[in-house]
Amino acid sequence: MPNNHHVCLIDSLRGLGGAELWFLDAARGLRERGVRTTLVVQPHSALATRAAEMGQDHRTVSIRFDGAPWTLSKLVRLFRAERATALVCNLTKDLKAAGTAGLIAGVPVRLASRESDFPLKSKGYYRWYFRRAATGVLVNSEATRRTVLASAPWLDPSRVHLLYKGIDLGRFAPRPDHAPDPGPVVGFAGQLIERKGIEALMAAWSRLEAEEWSTPPRLVLVGDGPLRDRLLTWRAALRRPDHVEVRGFTDDVPALWRACRCAVLPSRAEGFGLAAAEAAACGLPVVATRTSSLPELVEDGRTGLLVAVDEPAALAAALGDLLRDPARCRTLGEAGRALVADRFDHQRTLDRLQALVCPEESS
């Protein structure tokens, strides 16, 4: 087992989203393989709280300003004292601070993680950060890789590494065969923000509930964000407001998926689309938009259905088709589970990550 590596994962986001959950899982997974891991997080952040709850080694450093000398100095001292051998930086501002500090401290592996399918800025200082402060760039989908390279022709493609998010197939598993079908229930998990297509989902659901149903459908949303109040106002005006639940954040996402017939992810843009992969691992078909990485996770007509971005009518039609056909849902869900097992298994992702942060072990 390796014992001479220390990987620091830096994430200054105060909230808790898919990237933060992945950082926690990656830190724990590497630690279980004998690699020392430390999370570097914002003070009083949700990630700091979760790290403490799970017994994960972490340090709090306030990263607010690009290149602030007091922040750089603190990070340089931290990396030297802890003998860090690799860094994984979540946000671009994390790369600017921690990547630069790692360069000064002599940390040999410094990876910038691109969590969303957004282009790199065409600015000189971006070239410096992504070519010097970072020794490589992690992308979580082929779509993100294409966007990064198209926007940054100055970036060496060999330094852009595809690392899908891994799914724990033991935790994210289908409901037991003897469990009854939950009925026409749709699940959504994610931040309640515009990028996740919340407005399109509301418009699509308003169409759905106006249709004739022998058993009216239900919508369960798990997550939080600035559109929560907008959701609650919209729900109050529905014909059946009690058929839409806005639950907030939950630790037990698998329980959500096992209580649904299908999942929905109507995003305008994505990074990896973790919710889609987790729902598929639980044996659910996924209705998603044809954007970013989602076609890599959802095969249209085989594991779920893809629709155009910001098209509520198409979204409503796809959801309606699946909710009225539980047998088709089971068939698509089984294929989705198989796809996740083939492409996105948690251990396979950890193998790839370990090879990147502990390169001499795989040489």
URRACOR-V917299 format. One record per residue. N is the residue number from 1. PSI is psi in whole degrees, -180 to 180 (999 if undefined). D_FIRST is the distance of its C-alpha to the first C-alpha in Angstrom with 1 decimal. Layout:
BEGIN
n;psi;d_first
N;PSI;D_FIRST
N;PSI;D_FIRST
END
This chain:
BEGIN
n;psi;d_first
1;139;0.0
2;142;3.8
3;7;6.4
4;19;9.5
5;145;10.6
6;109;13.2
7;124;14.9
8;128;18.5
9;119;20.4
10;123;24.1
11;109;26.7
12;8;30.1
13;138;31.8
14;-29;33.5
15;-173;33.7
16;109;31.2
17;-165;31.1
18;-40;28.9
19;-41;27.0
20;-41;26.3
21;-37;25.1
22;-40;22.7
23;-42;21.4
24;-47;20.7
25;-41;19.1
26;-43;16.9
27;-45;15.9
28;-43;15.1
29;-44;13.3
30;-39;10.9
31;-41;10.6
32;-20;9.8
33;5;6.8
34;7;5.6
35;125;8.0
36;134;11.1
37;144;14.2
38;132;17.9
39;133;20.9
40;113;24.0
41;166;27.0
42;143;30.8
43;141;32.2
44;22;33.6
45;163;32.1
46;-34;31.2
47;-38;27.6
48;-42;27.6
49;-46;29.0
50;-39;26.5
51;-42;23.5
52;-41;25.1
53;-35;25.8
54;5;22.3
55;25;20.8
56;129;19.1
57;130;19.1
58;157;22.0
59;145;24.7
60;125;28.2
61;127;29.9
62;110;33.2
63;104;33.1
64;-39;36.7
65;141;38.2
66;122;37.2
67;18;36.5
68;125;37.8
69;-35;37.3
70;-34;36.5
71;-45;33.7
72;-45;32.4
73;-44;32.6
74;-42;30.7
75;-39;27.9
76;-46;27.7
77;-41;27.5
78;-50;24.8
79;-37;22.5
80;-45;23.2
81;-37;22.8
82;-3;19.5
83;49;18.3
84;138;17.6
85;-14;16.1
86;146;17.2
87;143;20.0
88;116;21.1
89;127;24.8
90;-72;26.7
91;161;30.4
92;-37;32.3
93;-27;33.2
94;-40;29.6
95;-44;29.1
96;-40;32.3
97;-60;31.2
98;-36;27.4
99;-44;27.2
100;-44;29.9
101;-39;28.5
102;-38;25.1
103;-45;27.2
104;-40;28.9
105;-8;25.9
106;24;24.2
107;121;21.3
108;-31;20.5
109;120;19.7
110;106;22.3
111;132;22.9
112;129;26.0
113;126;26.0
114;106;29.3
115;-12;29.6
116;155;33.2
117;64;35.3
118;144;37.2
119;156;38.2
120;148;37.2
121;143;40.2
122;71;42.1
123;150;42.3
124;-41;41.6
125;-26;39.3
126;-39;37.1
127;-41;36.7
128;-48;35.5
129;-44;33.0
130;-12;31.5
131;-25;31.6
132;-52;30.9
133;-33;29.3
134;139;27.0
135;-12;25.1
136;167;24.9
137;129;26.2
138;131;24.6
139;144;27.2
140;8;26.9
141;161;29.5
142;-35;31.5
143;-45;34.4
144;-39;32.9
145;-45;31.8
146;-43;35.4
147;-44;36.9
148;-48;34.7
149;-35;35.5
150;-34;39.2
151;-15;39.6
152;72;37.8
153;-14;38.8
154;-5;37.7
155;129;34.1
156;119;32.2
157;-27;31.2
158;-14;28.2
159;6;26.8
160;113;27.4
161;125;24.4
162;124;25.0
163;94;22.5
164;153;24.0
165;135;23.4
166;147;21.5
167;130;23.2
168;103;21.8
169;-14;24.0
170;-42;23.7
171;-44;25.1
172;90;27.5
173;154;29.4
174;158;33.1
175;152;35.5
176;152;36.2
177;-32;38.7
178;-9;41.2
179;140;41.1
180;154;44.3
181;135;44.4
182;-8;44.4
183;-172;47.4
184;77;48.0
185;130;45.3
186;136;43.6
187;145;40.5
188;134;39.4
189;126;36.3
190;178;36.0
191;143;37.6
192;76;41.3
193;163;42.1
194;-38;44.3
195;-25;41.6
196;3;40.6
197;30;44.1
198;-40;45.3
199;-43;48.9
200;-37;48.9
201;-42;47.5
202;-45;50.2
203;-40;52.9
204;-41;51.5
205;-35;51.4
206;-37;55.0
207;-45;56.1
208;-45;54.2
209;-14;55.7
210;-13;59.2
211;168;59.0
212;130;60.2
213;138;57.6
214;-38;58.1
215;107;55.0
216;141;54.4
217;161;50.8
218;149;48.5
219;127;46.2
220;121;43.2
221;127;41.6
222;127;38.5
223;176;37.7
224;167;39.6
225;-179;41.1
226;-18;44.5
227;7;46.1
228;-47;45.9
229;-38;49.5
230;-41;50.7
231;-44;49.2
232;-39;50.8
233;-44;54.2
234;-44;54.0
235;-40;53.0
236;-26;56.0
237;0;58.4
238;161;57.1
239;-37;59.2
240;76;56.5
241;-27;54.5
242;-7;52.9
243;6;51.2
244;121;49.0
245;132;46.3
246;97;44.6
247;-19;41.9
248;-168;39.9
249;145;36.1
250;148;34.3
251;-20;30.8
252;69;31.5
253;-37;32.0
254;-36;31.3
255;-36;34.4
256;-52;36.5
257;-36;35.7
258;-12;36.4
259;13;39.8
260;159;40.8
261;-30;42.3
262;167;41.1
263;157;39.4
264;137;40.8
265;87;39.4
266;42;42.4
267;151;40.7
268;-30;42.5
269;152;39.3
270;170;35.6
271;-89;32.2
272;-36;30.0
273;51;32.2
274;-41;29.5
275;-37;32.3
276;-43;33.5
277;-40;30.1
278;-41;29.6
279;-42;33.1
280;-39;32.8
281;-28;29.7
282;9;32.1
283;23;34.6
284;142;37.0
285;150;38.9
286;130;38.8
287;117;41.8
288;170;40.7
289;153;42.3
290;75;42.2
291;155;40.5
292;-130;37.3
293;-9;34.2
294;-37;35.9
295;-16;37.2
296;-23;33.6
297;-30;32.9
298;116;36.3
299;114;38.2
300;123;41.8
301;-9;43.6
302;-42;40.5
303;-5;38.1
304;-161;40.4
305;139;43.1
306;139;43.2
307;167;46.2
308;154;47.3
309;141;46.4
310;43;48.9
311;83;51.0
312;-36;51.6
313;-45;53.9
314;-38;51.4
315;-44;48.7
316;-42;51.1
317;-43;52.1
318;-44;48.5
319;-43;47.7
320;-42;51.0
321;-45;50.4
322;-41;47.2
323;-28;48.3
324;1;51.3
325;77;49.4
326;-32;46.7
327;-43;46.4
328;-38;45.5
329;-44;43.0
330;-43;41.3
331;-48;41.3
332;-39;40.0
333;-40;37.3
334;-40;36.0
335;-36;35.7
336;-41;34.0
337;-43;31.3
338;-39;30.8
339;-44;30.6
340;-43;27.9
341;-34;25.8
342;-38;26.3
343;-31;25.7
344;26;24.0
345;138;21.4
346;-44;18.9
347;-36;15.8
348;-41;17.3
349;-42;18.0
350;-37;14.4
351;-47;13.4
352;-44;16.2
353;-44;15.6
354;-38;12.0
355;-32;13.6
356;-37;16.3
357;-16;14.7
358;64;11.9
359;-33;14.4
360;-21;13.4
361;-29;10.2
362;0;12.9
363;999;15.6
END
